[in-house]
Amino acid sequence: MRRTTIVLAGLFLAGAAHADPLTGVNRFVCSAAQSQICLEGDTCYSASPWELGVPDFVVIDLKENTISTTKSSGDERSTKFNRVSNDDGTIVLQGIQNSRAFSLVIDEATGLMSSAIVRDGIVVNVFGACTDTDL
């Protein structure tokens, strides 16, 4: 247990070095770093984001309430999120598209992101980092 805690703390600190603060930022880009897929009645499997169809980068626009792939991805995907909240330095985005629910939690101080995309019997978890698009 102690070893797992140390490894997780190390991963968290390594990720924090590559993210940027997002306090007061309305438009930012997020990159997927780690992902896994969990199947109902089975187990969870680690996979690279591209193996699961997760874009390398997405642009989040809090004024327009959208999450979109970047132009260079060649995959023009965009969706609106139904709910956005900022609770004590944490940005929470939630929405529904194509019978899938999604939630993103982004720490404003570190830019670190945790997200889940859920449909009947399948959950995809994605961890990554976000930065201001103006940097």
C-alpha positions in Angstrom: 0.0 0.0 0.0 2.8 2.4 0.9 4.6 1.8 -2.4 1.4 2.5 -4.3 0.9 5.7 -2.5 4.5 6.8 -3.2 4.1 5.9 -6.9 0.8 7.8 -7.2 2.3 10.8 -5.4 5.2 10.7 -7.8 2.9 10.6 -10.9 0.9 13.5 -9.5 3.9 15.6 -8.9 5.4 14.8 -12.3 2.1 15.8 -13.9 2.0 19.1 -12.0 5.3 20.2 -13.5 3.8 20.1 -17.0 0.5 21.8 -16.3 -0.2 25.5 -15.9 -2.5 27.5 -13.5 -5.9 28.3 -15.1 -7.3 30.8 -12.6 -9.3 33.4 -14.5 -8.7 31.7 -17.9 -11.7 31.1 -20.1 -10.2 29.2 -23.0 -7.5 26.5 -22.6 -6.2 23.4 -24.3 -6.0 20.0 -22.5 -3.9 17.0 -23.4 -4.6 13.4 -22.6 -1.8 11.6 -20.8 -3.2 8.4 -19.4 -6.4 6.5 -20.0 -8.2 3.3 -19.2 -11.4 1.5 -20.1 -13.6 -0.3 -17.7 -16.1 -2.9 -18.9 -19.2 -3.9 -16.9 -18.8 -7.3 -15.3 -15.1 -7.3 -16.2 -12.1 -5.3 -15.2 -10.3 -2.1 -16.2 -7.6 -2.0 -18.8 -4.9 0.6 -19.4 -4.7 1.8 -22.9 -3.2 4.8 -24.7 -5.6 7.6 -25.4 -5.5 7.1 -29.2 -6.4 3.4 -28.8 -9.6 4.5 -27.2 -10.4 7.3 -29.7 -9.5 10.0 -27.3 -8.2 13.1 -29.0 -4.6 14.1 -28.2 -5.7 17.7 -27.5 -9.1 19.4 -26.9 -9.9 23.1 -26.6 -12.2 24.1 -23.8 -14.0 27.4 -24.1 -15.9 28.3 -20.9 -17.6 31.3 -22.5 -19.0 29.3 -25.4 -19.5 26.1 -23.2 -17.8 23.9 -25.8 -15.2 21.2 -25.9 -13.6 20.8 -29.4 -10.8 19.0 -31.1 -7.9 21.1 -32.4 -7.8 21.9 -36.2 -4.6 19.9 -36.6 -6.4 16.7 -35.4 -8.2 16.3 -38.7 -11.2 15.2 -36.7 -13.7 18.0 -36.3 -15.5 17.1 -33.1 -17.2 19.6 -30.9 -19.9 19.4 -28.2 -21.5 21.7 -25.7 -21.4 21.0 -22.0 -24.6 21.4 -20.1 -23.1 22.3 -16.8 -20.1 24.3 -15.7 -19.2 25.2 -12.1 -16.3 26.6 -10.3 -16.1 25.3 -6.8 -13.2 26.4 -4.6 -10.6 26.4 -7.4 -12.0 23.3 -9.2 -13.6 23.6 -12.7 -16.3 21.0 -13.3 -17.8 20.4 -16.7 -20.6 18.0 -17.5 -22.6 17.1 -20.6 -24.3 14.5 -22.7 -23.8 13.6 -26.3 -24.7 10.5 -28.4 -26.0 8.6 -25.3 -22.7 9.2 -23.5 -22.3 11.3 -20.4 -19.0 13.1 -19.7 -17.5 14.9 -16.7 -14.2 16.7 -16.5 -12.7 18.0 -13.2 -9.8 20.5 -13.7 -7.8 21.9 -10.8 -7.3 25.7 -11.5 -4.1 25.9 -9.5 -2.3 23.0 -11.3 -4.1 22.6 -14.6 -4.4 18.9 -13.9 -7.5 17.2 -15.4 -9.5 14.0 -14.5 -12.3 13.0 -16.8 -14.8 10.2 -17.4 -16.9 9.3 -20.5 -19.7 6.9 -19.7 -22.1 4.9 -21.8 -24.1 1.7 -21.0 -21.6 -0.8 -19.6 -18.4 1.1 -20.5 -16.4 3.8 -18.7 -13.4 5.5 -20.2 -11.2 7.5 -17.7 -8.7 10.0 -19.0 -6.1 12.0 -17.0 -4.2 14.9 -18.4 -3.1 18.5 -18.1 -4.4 21.8 -19.3 -2.8 25.1 -20.2 -3.9 28.6 -21.3 -4.3 28.8 -25.1 -2.5 32.2 -25.0 0.8 30.8 -23.7 
